[in-house]
Amino acid sequence: MSLFKKFFGNSGNEDDNDKKTDVRSPYSPETTMPIDDQFTFNFKENGGKFIYCENLQEIAENFENILAENDWFECNAQCYDNRLIYLLDENKLTYKSDITPVFILSPCENLIADEGSILFSSNQFKHFKPNELPTNMIIFATTSQIVNSKSDGLRRIKNTHEKNYPSNITTIKYFEEVKEQDFLHYGSCHKNLYLLLLEDL
């Protein structure tokens, strides 16, 4: 199933024969969820906000929609990637280092399917730890960045950055504040995170 169909649904024209094919025998082998579906399911379960985009124009439009939804126009932002600065300039947002930012706009290293998390490094966050960054985050990624597990993500970082291996490698997994802290959340900080995911496969 394509990501587009997953989030915008079918047209509702499927007939009863199609529905019957979904019934699976209890003796049939376990089917595995496609990697993109696995990521989006786990990411949304973790509280992340997901926006699928087919082209860069949709990225720009949805970025503006996020600003409007949160009333983030005329605020200060944080961005360490020159390729994304144009989104801030087009919306007349400042990104001065001496003013506390309302949100950070950033790419990422990889999207981790099995836990619905996002992998970052010093390439995106410099020396800052997640708890030193704004709570509000807008992340740009592509479908080709989805990997099965964290070890796959680390392997891809190693292959991509052979000569300049980044430091400060970290994942962000929790995208909404938990009411009661348990040992699984200990030491983690939640982020109000929007993911702009561009189809590039």
C-alpha positions as CSV (number, residue, x, y, z in Angstrom):
1,M,0.0,0.0,0.0
2,S,1.4,3.4,-0.9
3,L,1.9,6.0,1.8
4,F,-0.6,8.3,0.0
5,K,-3.3,5.7,0.1
6,K,-2.5,4.9,3.8
7,F,-3.1,8.4,5.0
8,F,-5.8,9.6,2.6
9,G,-7.7,6.3,2.4
10,N,-9.3,4.4,-0.4
11,S,-12.1,5.9,-2.4
12,G,-14.6,3.6,-0.7
13,N,-15.3,1.7,-4.0
14,E,-13.9,-1.6,-2.9
15,D,-16.4,-4.4,-3.3
16,D,-17.2,-7.3,-1.0
17,N,-14.8,-9.6,-3.0
18,D,-11.9,-7.4,-2.2
19,K,-12.8,-7.4,1.5
20,K,-12.9,-11.2,1.6
21,T,-9.3,-11.4,0.4
22,D,-8.2,-9.7,3.6
23,V,-9.3,-12.7,5.7
24,R,-6.2,-14.7,6.6
25,S,-6.1,-18.3,7.8
26,P,-4.6,-18.6,11.3
27,Y,-2.3,-21.2,9.9
28,S,-0.8,-19.0,7.2
29,P,2.7,-17.5,7.8
30,E,3.0,-14.2,9.6
31,T,3.1,-11.3,7.1
32,T,5.5,-8.4,7.7
33,M,4.4,-4.8,7.4
34,P,6.1,-2.8,4.6
35,I,8.9,-0.7,6.1
36,D,7.2,2.7,5.2
37,D,3.9,1.6,6.8
38,Q,5.8,0.3,9.9
39,F,7.5,3.6,10.4
40,T,4.4,5.7,9.9
41,F,2.4,3.5,12.2
42,N,5.0,3.6,15.0
43,F,5.8,7.3,14.5
44,K,2.1,8.2,14.9
45,E,1.8,5.9,17.9
46,N,4.6,7.9,19.5
47,G,2.6,11.1,19.0
48,G,4.4,12.4,15.9
49,K,2.6,14.5,13.3
50,F,3.1,13.2,9.8
51,I,2.7,15.0,6.5
52,Y,3.3,13.2,3.3
53,C,4.5,15.4,0.4
54,E,4.9,14.4,-3.3
55,N,7.1,17.4,-4.3
56,L,9.0,20.4,-3.0
57,Q,6.1,22.7,-3.6
58,E,4.0,20.6,-1.2
59,I,6.8,20.8,1.3
60,A,6.6,24.6,1.1
61,E,2.8,24.7,1.3
62,N,2.7,22.3,4.3
63,F,5.4,24.2,6.1
64,E,3.4,27.4,5.7
65,N,0.3,25.5,7.0
66,I,2.2,24.4,10.1
67,L,3.2,28.0,10.8
68,A,-0.4,29.1,10.4
69,E,-1.7,26.3,12.6
70,N,0.6,27.3,15.4
71,D,0.7,31.1,14.8
72,W,4.5,30.9,14.3
73,F,4.7,33.7,11.7
74,E,7.0,36.6,12.7
75,C,8.8,34.5,15.2
76,N,12.5,33.4,15.6
77,A,13.5,30.0,14.4
78,Q,16.6,27.8,14.5
79,C,18.1,26.1,11.5
80,Y,21.6,24.7,10.9
81,D,21.1,23.5,7.4
82,N,21.5,26.1,4.6
83,R,19.4,24.0,2.2
84,L,16.3,24.7,4.3
85,I,16.9,28.4,5.0
86,Y,14.8,29.3,2.0
87,L,11.7,28.1,3.8
88,L,12.4,30.6,6.6
89,D,13.2,33.4,4.2
90,E,10.1,32.8,2.1
91,N,8.0,33.2,5.2
92,K,10.0,36.2,6.6
93,L,11.1,34.3,9.7
94,T,14.2,35.3,11.6
95,Y,16.9,32.9,12.7
96,K,19.1,34.9,14.9
97,S,21.3,33.0,17.3
98,D,20.9,35.6,20.1
99,I,17.1,35.2,20.3
100,T,15.4,32.2,21.8
101,P,13.8,30.2,18.9
102,V,10.2,29.1,18.9
103,F,11.0,26.0,16.8
104,I,13.8,24.3,14.9
105,L,13.7,23.4,11.3
106,S,16.0,20.5,10.5
107,P,16.8,17.5,8.3
108,C,17.7,14.2,9.9
109,E,20.0,11.2,9.3
110,N,17.4,8.4,9.1
111,L,13.9,7.4,10.1
112,I,13.8,4.2,12.2
113,A,10.9,2.0,11.3
114,D,10.8,-0.5,14.1
115,E,10.5,2.1,16.9
116,G,9.1,5.1,15.0
117,S,12.0,7.3,16.0
118,I,14.2,9.8,14.1
119,L,18.0,9.6,14.1
120,F,20.0,12.8,14.3
121,S,23.7,13.7,14.6
122,S,26.0,16.7,14.8
123,N,25.3,17.3,11.1
124,Q,21.8,18.5,12.2
125,F,22.1,19.6,15.8
126,K,25.8,20.6,16.1
127,H,26.8,20.0,19.8
128,F,23.3,20.5,21.2
129,K,21.5,17.7,23.0
130,P,17.7,17.2,22.4
131,N,16.8,18.8,25.7
132,E,18.8,21.9,24.7
133,L,16.8,22.4,21.6
134,P,13.3,23.9,21.2
135,T,10.4,21.7,22.1
136,N,8.8,22.5,18.7
137,M,10.4,20.8,15.7
138,I,9.7,20.7,12.0
139,I,11.8,17.9,10.4
140,F,12.3,17.4,6.7
141,A,13.1,13.8,5.5
142,T,12.7,11.6,2.4
143,T,11.2,8.1,2.0
144,S,14.6,6.8,1.0
145,Q,15.8,7.6,4.6
146,I,13.6,5.0,6.2
147,V,15.5,2.1,7.6
148,N,14.4,-1.0,9.6
149,S,16.4,-0.5,12.8
150,K,18.7,1.8,14.6
151,S,21.7,-0.4,13.7
152,D,20.8,0.0,10.0
153,G,20.7,3.7,10.5
154,L,24.1,3.8,12.2
155,R,25.5,1.6,9.4
156,R,24.1,4.0,6.8
157,I,25.7,7.0,8.7
158,K,29.0,5.1,8.6
159,N,28.8,4.4,4.9
160,T,27.7,8.0,4.1
161,H,30.2,9.8,6.2
162,E,33.3,7.6,6.0
163,K,35.8,10.5,6.3
164,N,33.8,12.8,8.5
165,Y,31.9,10.6,10.9
166,P,29.6,12.8,12.9
167,S,29.3,13.0,16.7
168,N,26.3,13.6,18.9
169,I,24.3,10.7,17.4
170,T,20.9,10.5,19.1
171,T,17.3,9.5,18.4
172,I,14.1,11.3,19.3
173,K,11.2,9.0,19.9
174,Y,8.6,10.7,22.1
175,F,6.5,13.3,20.5
176,E,4.0,14.1,23.2
177,E,4.2,14.7,26.9
178,V,3.5,11.6,29.0
179,K,1.3,12.1,32.0
180,E,3.1,9.6,34.1
181,Q,6.9,9.0,33.8
182,D,8.0,5.4,33.7
183,F,11.4,3.8,33.3
184,L,11.0,3.7,29.5
185,H,10.7,7.5,29.4
186,Y,13.4,8.2,32.0
187,G,15.9,10.7,30.8
188,S,14.0,11.4,27.5
189,C,12.4,14.7,26.6
190,H,9.3,14.9,24.4
191,K,9.1,17.1,21.3
192,N,6.2,18.6,19.5
193,L,7.4,17.3,16.2
194,Y,6.1,17.6,12.6
195,L,7.6,15.4,9.9
196,L,7.5,16.7,6.3
197,L,8.2,13.4,4.4
198,L,9.1,13.8,0.7
199,E,8.5,10.9,-1.7
200,D,11.8,10.3,-3.5
201,L,11.6,6.6,-4.4
